[in-house]
């Protein structure tokens, strides 16, 4: 049996679901039911084929959930790193000028773009931090 024949006989909602790149559980189940309804009665698909498809879909779904969990864990780790910098002086690369600067971390913010530090009121992405200083720096004196 050809896939084109199966899709032409399928529910209209299934064809639109297949047009998207991200097939979800509902689209898979619709496709599965359509496949069962339109199979050749003289040569039906074997139970092993169906179980294999279900196992592959379950594995994919578990991997997607695991990936989402890792992304959440990574976001919490970044927030934790940013929070550990509160009140400390850091050297950072100013994204606007490209110069290295030193400032105190006032606050930490998590957004869709990632973790942003407030350095003397200026938002700087965590990835721009070059060095972390413990305590406050000693004032430098010039020798003449």
C-alpha positions as CSV (number, residue, x, y, z in Angstrom):
1,X,0.0,0.0,0.0
2,X,1.3,3.4,-0.9
3,X,1.4,6.3,1.6
4,X,-0.2,8.7,-0.9
5,X,-3.3,6.5,-1.1
6,X,-3.5,6.3,2.7
7,X,-3.1,10.1,3.0
8,X,-5.7,10.9,0.4
9,X,-8.3,8.7,2.2
10,X,-7.4,10.2,5.6
11,X,-9.2,12.7,7.8
12,X,-8.7,16.4,6.6
13,X,-7.2,17.3,10.0
14,X,-4.5,14.7,9.5
15,X,-3.2,16.2,6.3
16,X,-2.8,19.6,8.0
17,X,-1.1,18.0,11.0
18,X,1.4,16.3,8.7
19,X,2.2,19.6,7.1
20,X,3.9,20.8,10.3
21,X,7.4,19.8,11.1
22,X,6.4,18.8,14.7
23,X,4.2,15.7,14.8
24,X,2.7,15.3,18.2
25,X,1.0,12.4,20.0
26,X,-2.5,13.3,18.5
27,X,-1.1,13.4,14.9
28,X,0.7,10.1,15.4
29,X,-2.4,8.4,16.8
30,X,-4.5,9.8,13.9
31,X,-2.0,8.4,11.4
32,X,-1.9,5.1,13.2
33,X,-5.7,4.8,13.1
34,X,-5.8,5.8,9.5
35,X,-3.2,3.2,8.6
36,X,-5.2,0.5,10.4
37,X,-8.5,1.5,8.7
38,X,-6.9,1.6,5.2
39,X,-4.7,-1.5,5.3
40,X,-5.2,-4.2,2.7
41,X,-7.5,-6.8,4.4
42,X,-5.9,-9.6,2.4
43,X,-2.4,-8.6,3.6
44,X,-2.8,-6.8,7.0
45,X,0.2,-5.3,8.8
46,X,1.6,-7.6,11.4
47,X,1.3,-6.9,15.1
48,X,5.1,-6.6,15.3
49,X,5.0,-3.8,12.8
50,X,2.5,-1.9,14.9
51,X,4.3,-2.6,18.1
52,X,7.5,-1.4,16.5
53,X,5.9,1.9,15.5
54,X,4.5,2.4,19.0
55,X,7.9,1.7,20.6
56,X,9.6,4.1,18.2
57,X,7.1,6.8,19.0
58,X,7.4,6.2,22.8
59,X,11.2,6.3,22.6
60,X,11.0,9.6,20.7
61,X,8.6,11.1,23.2
62,X,10.8,10.0,26.1
63,X,13.9,11.6,24.5
64,X,12.0,14.8,23.9
65,X,10.9,14.9,27.5
66,X,14.4,14.2,28.7
67,X,15.8,16.9,26.4
68,X,13.3,19.4,27.9
69,X,14.4,18.3,31.4
70,X,18.0,19.0,30.5
71,X,17.2,22.4,29.2
72,X,15.4,23.3,32.4
73,X,18.3,22.0,34.5
74,X,20.8,24.1,32.4
75,X,18.6,27.2,32.9
76,X,18.6,26.6,36.7
77,X,22.4,26.1,36.7
78,X,22.8,29.4,34.9
79,X,20.6,31.2,37.4
80,X,22.5,29.6,40.2
81,X,25.8,30.8,38.6
82,X,24.4,34.3,38.2
83,X,23.0,34.4,41.8
84,X,26.4,33.4,43.2
85,X,27.8,36.6,41.6
86,X,25.5,39.0,43.5
87,X,27.4,41.7,45.2
88,X,30.7,40.6,43.6
89,X,32.8,42.6,41.2
90,X,33.3,41.1,37.8
91,X,35.2,42.0,34.7
92,X,33.1,41.8,31.6
93,X,33.2,42.5,27.9
94,X,30.9,45.4,27.2
95,X,28.7,44.2,24.2
96,X,28.2,47.8,23.0
97,X,31.9,48.9,22.9
98,X,33.8,45.7,23.0
99,X,35.9,47.0,25.9
100,X,36.7,45.2,29.2
101,X,35.1,46.8,32.2
102,X,34.7,46.1,35.9
103,X,31.5,46.5,37.8
104,X,29.5,45.1,40.7
105,X,26.6,42.7,40.1
106,X,23.4,44.3,41.3
107,X,20.8,41.7,40.2
108,X,20.2,38.6,38.1
109,X,17.4,38.1,35.7
110,X,16.3,35.0,33.8
111,X,14.5,35.6,30.5
112,X,14.0,33.7,27.2
113,X,17.3,35.1,26.1
114,X,19.1,33.6,29.1
115,X,20.6,34.9,32.3
116,X,21.3,38.6,32.4
117,X,23.3,40.4,35.1
118,X,22.7,44.0,36.0
119,X,26.1,45.6,36.2
120,X,25.9,49.2,37.5
121,X,22.4,49.3,36.0
122,X,23.4,48.0,32.6
123,X,22.1,44.5,31.5
124,X,24.9,42.2,30.5
125,X,24.5,38.6,29.4
126,X,26.2,36.1,31.8
127,X,28.4,34.8,29.0
128,X,30.2,38.2,28.7
129,X,31.7,37.8,32.2
130,X,35.5,37.3,31.9
131,X,36.7,37.3,35.5
132,X,35.2,37.3,39.0
133,X,36.8,39.1,42.0
134,X,36.3,38.2,45.6
135,X,35.6,41.2,47.8
136,X,36.2,44.8,46.8
137,X,39.4,45.8,45.1
138,X,42.2,47.6,46.8
139,X,42.5,51.2,45.6
140,X,45.7,51.5,43.5
141,X,48.1,54.3,44.2
142,X,50.4,55.8,41.7
143,X,54.1,56.2,42.5
144,X,55.7,59.4,41.2
